[in-house]
Amino acid sequence: MVGVLVATHGRLADEFLNSAAMLVGEGEQLESVCVLPGQSPDDFRAQVEEKLARLDSGEGVVALVDITGGTPNNTIYRVKMEKNLNVRIVTGVNLPMVMFSVLDRFDGMTMDELVESLQENGIQQIKEFGKKK
């Protein structure tokens, strides 16, 4: 199964996983990593490397990050490039994307299928509610 790493500024990634677990249960090969105020770049990088290694069962890892160009995004990208890892990065993570990772990700799903489905699911959930036509 393709692993999923949720990576954000602050404890948002932890809370995405906590909220998803409350709503739909806990997921397999799904972890969070958070860059915290005052944390050294080397410490955060070490956490990213450890989690990517643990999550990759041979089919790669999709990283769901909060902000394009932010520390989580850039750190994961550097690790991916320097270590030649099979990692894809999807920005703009939201709770429905994390829930999809729990409910709808399955063994045999390719990384391309997962990335496409995560993007579609995340975008579909962004709408104005209650607007009169």
C-alpha positions as CSV (number, residue, x, y, z in Angstrom):
1,M,0.0,0.0,0.0
2,V,1.2,3.5,-0.7
3,G,2.0,5.3,2.5
4,V,0.6,8.7,3.4
5,L,2.5,11.4,5.4
6,V,0.6,14.5,6.5
7,A,3.0,17.3,7.1
8,T,2.2,20.8,8.4
9,H,3.2,23.9,10.3
10,G,2.2,23.6,14.0
11,R,0.2,20.6,15.2
12,L,-2.3,20.8,12.4
13,A,-1.1,17.4,10.9
14,D,-1.6,15.7,14.3
15,E,-5.1,17.1,14.6
16,F,-6.0,16.1,11.0
17,L,-5.2,12.5,12.0
18,N,-7.0,12.8,15.4
19,S,-10.1,14.3,13.7
20,A,-10.1,11.6,10.9
21,A,-9.8,8.9,13.6
22,M,-12.8,10.4,15.4
23,L,-14.9,10.5,12.3
24,V,-13.9,7.4,10.3
25,G,-11.3,5.4,12.3
26,E,-7.5,5.2,12.2
27,G,-5.7,4.5,8.9
28,E,-2.9,2.1,8.0
29,Q,0.5,3.5,6.9
30,L,-0.7,7.0,7.7
31,E,1.4,9.3,9.9
32,S,1.9,13.0,10.7
33,V,4.9,15.2,11.1
34,C,4.8,18.7,12.4
35,V,7.3,21.5,12.2
36,L,7.1,23.4,15.5
37,P,8.2,26.9,16.6
38,G,11.8,26.8,17.7
39,Q,12.4,23.4,16.2
40,S,15.7,23.1,14.4
41,P,15.7,22.3,10.6
42,D,17.9,19.3,11.3
43,D,15.5,17.9,13.9
44,F,12.5,18.3,11.6
45,R,14.4,16.7,8.7
46,A,15.4,13.7,10.8
47,Q,11.7,13.2,11.7
48,V,10.7,13.4,8.0
49,E,13.4,10.9,7.0
50,E,12.3,8.5,9.8
51,K,8.6,8.7,8.9
52,L,9.2,8.4,5.1
53,A,11.3,5.3,5.7
54,R,8.7,3.7,8.0
55,L,5.8,4.5,5.7
56,D,7.3,3.2,2.5
57,S,6.6,-0.5,2.1
58,G,8.0,-0.5,-1.4
59,E,5.1,1.3,-3.1
60,G,6.2,4.9,-2.2
61,V,4.7,7.6,-0.1
62,V,2.3,10.5,-0.8
63,A,3.0,13.5,1.4
64,L,0.0,15.8,2.0
65,V,1.4,19.2,3.0
66,D,-0.3,22.5,4.0
67,I,1.5,25.2,2.0
68,T,3.3,25.1,-1.3
69,G,6.9,26.2,-0.6
70,G,6.6,26.0,3.1
71,T,9.1,24.2,5.4
72,P,7.3,20.8,5.4
73,N,7.0,20.9,1.5
74,N,10.6,22.0,1.0
75,T,12.1,19.5,3.5
76,I,10.2,16.6,2.1
77,Y,11.2,17.6,-1.4
78,R,14.9,17.9,-0.5
79,V,14.9,14.5,1.2
80,K,13.1,13.0,-1.8
81,M,15.6,14.4,-4.2
82,E,18.8,13.7,-2.1
83,K,17.8,10.1,-1.3
84,N,16.0,9.4,-4.6
85,L,12.8,8.3,-2.8
86,N,9.5,7.4,-4.4
87,V,7.6,10.3,-2.9
88,R,4.9,12.5,-4.3
89,I,3.9,15.8,-2.7
90,V,0.3,17.2,-2.8
91,T,-0.2,20.6,-1.3
92,G,-3.3,22.2,0.3
93,V,-4.2,19.2,2.6
94,N,-7.7,19.3,4.1
95,L,-9.6,16.9,6.4
96,P,-11.6,15.2,3.5
97,M,-8.2,14.3,1.9
98,V,-7.0,12.7,5.1
99,M,-10.4,10.9,5.5
100,F,-10.0,9.6,2.0
101,S,-6.6,8.2,2.9
102,V,-8.3,6.2,5.7
103,L,-11.5,5.0,3.9
104,D,-10.7,4.7,0.2
105,R,-7.0,4.0,-0.1
106,F,-6.4,0.3,-0.8
107,D,-3.7,-2.3,-1.5
108,G,-2.9,-2.3,-5.2
109,M,-3.9,1.4,-5.6
110,T,-1.1,3.0,-7.6
111,M,0.5,6.2,-6.5
112,D,-0.9,7.9,-9.6
113,E,-4.4,6.8,-8.7
114,L,-4.0,7.9,-5.1
115,V,-2.6,11.3,-6.0
116,E,-5.4,11.9,-8.6
117,S,-8.1,10.8,-6.2
118,L,-6.7,12.9,-3.3
119,Q,-6.7,16.0,-5.5
120,E,-10.2,15.4,-6.8
121,N,-11.6,14.7,-3.4
122,G,-9.9,17.7,-1.8
123,I,-11.2,20.0,-4.5
124,Q,-14.7,18.6,-4.5
125,Q,-15.1,19.4,-0.8
126,I,-14.3,23.1,-1.3
127,K,-17.6,24.9,-1.9
128,E,-19.9,27.6,-0.6
129,F,-22.6,26.0,1.5
130,G,-26.2,27.3,1.4
131,K,-25.9,29.7,-1.5
132,K,-29.2,30.3,-3.3
133,K,-29.1,29.8,-7.0
